[in-house]
Amino acid sequence: MTTFYDLFMAPLEKRWLTDIRKTIIPSASGKVLEIGFGTGVNLQYLDCDQIDSVTALDLDFRKTNDKCDKDNITFVKGKAEQLPFPDASFDTVIETLVLCSVSDLETALQEIMRVLKPKGRFIYIDHVLPDDKALATLFKGINHFWPHIASGCNVTRTPHLSIARHEIEHIESGHRAHTIFRYGIVTKH
Ligand SMILES: C[S@@+](CC[C@H](N)C(=O)[O-])C[C@H]1O[C@@H](n2cnc3c(N)ncnc32)[C@H](O)[C@@H]1O
């Protein structure tokens, strides 16, 4: 079943996000945790030969797409700011378009780093406050109402800068759409 979210995201997926997902999601390996699993759009880009297990975490799973092969996924209800897993549990953590709506960005990132094994990979895509001043001003204006109609989605955050402050090394990073979308693959020291 196509959800409202899929319909809303379709033009952005087609223009930018699919390309980014195809570039970075296949580098997930081993025990994988996806935070903010949503409709499960990243599943199709995983390289199954490299994956031991997938754990999908979200606040709830009512909107999970029917096309997901649910047999091979462990679904866990929970929140990014308080991950219900021991330290160093996962080889890879994936987060795409979730840090905009967590209640505490820094705590969520600390939790992601905590549950990653040393040398583990964090794969992310986020929309961020664009570099361009005019666009940034527009985003700040939109942000007065947008979180109220879009499930708490904040369009003025800069999660890529917060990620860079952690003890990590970037394997790959980039941006699209006038720096609105930032993505990367990092390894934890
Ligand atoms: C914009 S959707 C992104 C879905 C998917 N990751 C993608 O790339 O299309 C954000 C998802 O994050 C989930 N989410 C929001 N806040 C969260 C939190 N604090 N902890 C875990 N998941 C959260 C939402 O329920 C939703 O499924």
The ligand as an SDF file (V2000), in Angstrom:
LIG
                    3D

 27 29  0  0  0  0  0  0  0  0999 V2000
   10.8850   11.5610    7.5620 C   0  0  0  0  0  0  0  0  0  0  0  0
   10.7080    9.9140    8.1010 S   0  0  0  0  0  0  0  0  0  0  0  0
   12.1230    9.1170    7.3170 C   0  0  0  0  0  0  0  0  0  0  0  0
   11.8690    7.6730    7.0340 C   0  0  0  0  0  0  0  0  0  0  0  0
   13.0080    6.9370    6.3120 C   0  0  0  0  0  0  0  0  0  0  0  0
   14.1570    6.8180    7.1870 N   0  0  0  0  0  0  0  0  0  0  0  0
   13.3840    7.5810    5.0080 C   0  0  0  0  0  0  0  0  0  0  0  0
   14.5620    7.7950    4.7390 O   0  0  0  0  0  0  0  0  0  0  0  0
   12.4870    7.8500    4.2010 O   0  0  0  0  0  0  0  0  0  0  0  0
   11.2060    9.9980    9.7990 C   0  0  0  0  0  0  0  0  0  0  0  0
   10.9990    8.7050   10.5300 C   0  0  0  0  0  0  0  0  0  0  0  0
   11.6740    8.8060   11.7810 O   0  0  0  0  0  0  0  0  0  0  0  0
   10.8120    8.3740   12.8180 C   0  0  0  0  0  0  0  0  0  0  0  0
   11.1880    9.1060   14.0250 N   0  0  0  0  0  0  0  0  0  0  0  0
   10.8980   10.3850   14.3430 C   0  0  0  0  0  0  0  0  0  0  0  0
   11.4200   10.7090   15.5390 N   0  0  0  0  0  0  0  0  0  0  0  0
   12.0720    9.6020   15.9790 C   0  0  0  0  0  0  0  0  0  0  0  0
   12.8050    9.3020   17.1520 C   0  0  0  0  0  0  0  0  0  0  0  0
   12.9680   10.2250   18.1150 N   0  0  0  0  0  0  0  0  0  0  0  0
   13.3350    8.0680   17.2970 N   0  0  0  0  0  0  0  0  0  0  0  0
   13.1600    7.1370   16.3150 C   0  0  0  0  0  0  0  0  0  0  0  0
   12.4650    7.3590   15.1810 N   0  0  0  0  0  0  0  0  0  0  0  0
   11.9220    8.5810   15.0130 C   0  0  0  0  0  0  0  0  0  0  0  0
    9.4160    8.6940   12.3240 C   0  0  0  0  0  0  0  0  0  0  0  0
    8.4370    7.8970   12.9710 O   0  0  0  0  0  0  0  0  0  0  0  0
    9.5460    8.3910   10.8350 C   0  0  0  0  0  0  0  0  0  0  0  0
    9.2720    7.0450   10.5510 O   0  0  0  0  0  0  0  0  0  0  0  0
  1  2  1  0
  2  3  1  0
  2 10  1  0
  3  4  1  0
  4  5  1  0
  5  6  1  0
  5  7  1  0
  7  8  2  0
  7  9  1  0
 10 11  1  0
 11 12  1  0
 11 26  1  0
 12 13  1  0
 13 14  1  0
 13 24  1  0
 14 15  1  0
 14 23  1  0
 15 16  2  0
 16 17  1  0
 17 18  1  0
 17 23  2  0
 18 19  1  0
 18 20  2  0
 20 21  1  0
 21 22  2  0
 22 23  1  0
 24 25  1  0
 24 26  1  0
 26 27  1  0
M  CHG  2   2   1   9  -1
M  END
$$$$
